[in-house]
Amino acid sequence: MMEDIKKINDQALEDVTGGTVGYQGQWMTVRNLSDGYLAIRTAPAFQYENEINHIGLYNGEQVQIAGQPVQGSGINGTKATYAYVYAPKFGCYGYVNAYYLG
């Protein structure tokens, strides 16, 4: 019945997901790139095939955090932390290596 359904509050959501609800919406700047670009990906894994239209961001450009950080694979199978972001430059959402955000 409809009267049995309760809306979950932010604290309960945080407890369930193990994350911090307030992290979303924060603006971050791309930094520490020595060359190339920071790829925007469809999945949290370092694979050429999951780059969205093979576009990327450069030092000084900004993204908005749209989801909690997740663990994925980096170069040569290493572990990496990815952030799900909105990139206004391209008007798209995707995963980026969080190491390059600050």
Contacts in CASP RR format, 6 or more apart in sequence:
PFRMAT RR
TARGET T0000
AUTHOR 0000-0000-0000
METHOD contacts of the structure
MODEL  1
MMEDIKKINDQALEDVTGGTVGYQGQWMTVRNLSDGYLAIRTAPAFQYEN
EINHIGLYNGEQVQIAGQPVQGSGINGTKATYAYVYAPKFGCYGYVNAYY
LG
8 16 0 8 1.000
10 21 0 8 1.000
13 21 0 8 1.000
14 20 0 8 1.000
14 21 0 8 1.000
17 68 0 8 1.000
19 68 0 8 1.000
20 68 0 8 1.000
23 65 0 8 1.000
23 67 0 8 1.000
23 68 0 8 1.000
23 69 0 8 1.000
24 65 0 8 1.000
24 66 0 8 1.000
24 67 0 8 1.000
24 68 0 8 1.000
25 64 0 8 1.000
25 65 0 8 1.000
25 66 0 8 1.000
26 64 0 8 1.000
26 65 0 8 1.000
27 62 0 8 1.000
27 63 0 8 1.000
27 64 0 8 1.000
27 65 0 8 1.000
28 62 0 8 1.000
28 63 0 8 1.000
28 64 0 8 1.000
28 65 0 8 1.000
28 83 0 8 1.000
28 85 0 8 1.000
28 101 0 8 1.000
28 102 0 8 1.000
29 60 0 8 1.000
29 61 0 8 1.000
29 62 0 8 1.000
29 101 0 8 1.000
29 102 0 8 1.000
30 38 0 8 1.000
30 57 0 8 1.000
30 58 0 8 1.000
30 59 0 8 1.000
30 60 0 8 1.000
30 61 0 8 1.000
30 62 0 8 1.000
30 63 0 8 1.000
30 96 0 8 1.000
30 100 0 8 1.000
30 101 0 8 1.000
31 59 0 8 1.000
31 60 0 8 1.000
31 100 0 8 1.000
31 101 0 8 1.000
31 102 0 8 1.000
32 59 0 8 1.000
32 99 0 8 1.000
32 100 0 8 1.000
33 58 0 8 1.000
33 59 0 8 1.000
33 100 0 8 1.000
36 58 0 8 1.000
37 55 0 8 1.000
37 56 0 8 1.000
37 57 0 8 1.000
37 58 0 8 1.000
38 56 0 8 1.000
38 57 0 8 1.000
38 58 0 8 1.000
38 96 0 8 1.000
38 97 0 8 1.000
38 100 0 8 1.000
39 51 0 8 1.000
39 52 0 8 1.000
39 54 0 8 1.000
39 55 0 8 1.000
39 56 0 8 1.000
39 96 0 8 1.000
40 51 0 8 1.000
40 52 0 8 1.000
40 55 0 8 1.000
40 56 0 8 1.000
40 57 0 8 1.000
40 85 0 8 1.000
40 87 0 8 1.000
40 90 0 8 1.000
40 92 0 8 1.000
40 94 0 8 1.000
40 95 0 8 1.000
40 96 0 8 1.000
41 47 0 8 1.000
41 50 0 8 1.000
41 51 0 8 1.000
41 52 0 8 1.000
41 82 0 8 1.000
41 94 0 8 1.000
41 95 0 8 1.000
41 96 0 8 1.000
42 50 0 8 1.000
42 51 0 8 1.000
42 52 0 8 1.000
42 94 0 8 1.000
42 95 0 8 1.000
43 50 0 8 1.000
43 95 0 8 1.000
44 70 0 8 1.000
44 71 0 8 1.000
44 72 0 8 1.000
44 73 0 8 1.000
44 80 0 8 1.000
44 82 0 8 1.000
44 95 0 8 1.000
45 72 0 8 1.000
45 73 0 8 1.000
45 74 0 8 1.000
46 73 0 8 1.000
46 74 0 8 1.000
46 75 0 8 1.000
46 77 0 8 1.000
46 80 0 8 1.000
46 97 0 8 1.000
52 90 0 8 1.000
52 92 0 8 1.000
52 94 0 8 1.000
53 90 0 8 1.000
55 90 0 8 1.000
56 87 0 8 1.000
56 90 0 8 1.000
57 63 0 8 1.000
57 87 0 8 1.000
57 89 0 8 1.000
57 96 0 8 1.000
61 87 0 8 1.000
61 89 0 8 1.000
62 88 0 8 1.000
63 83 0 8 1.000
63 85 0 8 1.000
63 86 0 8 1.000
63 87 0 8 1.000
63 88 0 8 1.000
63 96 0 8 1.000
63 101 0 8 1.000
64 85 0 8 1.000
64 86 0 8 1.000
64 88 0 8 1.000
65 83 0 8 1.000
65 84 0 8 1.000
65 85 0 8 1.000
66 84 0 8 1.000
66 85 0 8 1.000
66 86 0 8 1.000
66 93 0 8 1.000
66 94 0 8 1.000
67 83 0 8 1.000
67 84 0 8 1.000
67 85 0 8 1.000
68 84 0 8 1.000
69 81 0 8 1.000
69 82 0 8 1.000
69 83 0 8 1.000
69 98 0 8 1.000
70 81 0 8 1.000
70 82 0 8 1.000
70 84 0 8 1.000
70 95 0 8 1.000
71 79 0 8 1.000
71 80 0 8 1.000
71 81 0 8 1.000
71 82 0 8 1.000
72 79 0 8 1.000
72 80 0 8 1.000
72 81 0 8 1.000
72 82 0 8 1.000
73 79 0 8 1.000
73 80 0 8 1.000
74 80 0 8 1.000
74 97 0 8 1.000
80 97 0 8 1.000
80 98 0 8 1.000
80 99 0 8 1.000
81 97 0 8 1.000
81 98 0 8 1.000
81 99 0 8 1.000
82 95 0 8 1.000
82 96 0 8 1.000
82 97 0 8 1.000
82 98 0 8 1.000
83 95 0 8 1.000
83 96 0 8 1.000
83 98 0 8 1.000
83 101 0 8 1.000
84 93 0 8 1.000
84 94 0 8 1.000
84 95 0 8 1.000
85 93 0 8 1.000
85 94 0 8 1.000
85 95 0 8 1.000
85 96 0 8 1.000
85 101 0 8 1.000
86 92 0 8 1.000
86 93 0 8 1.000
86 94 0 8 1.000
87 93 0 8 1.000
87 94 0 8 1.000
87 96 0 8 1.000
END
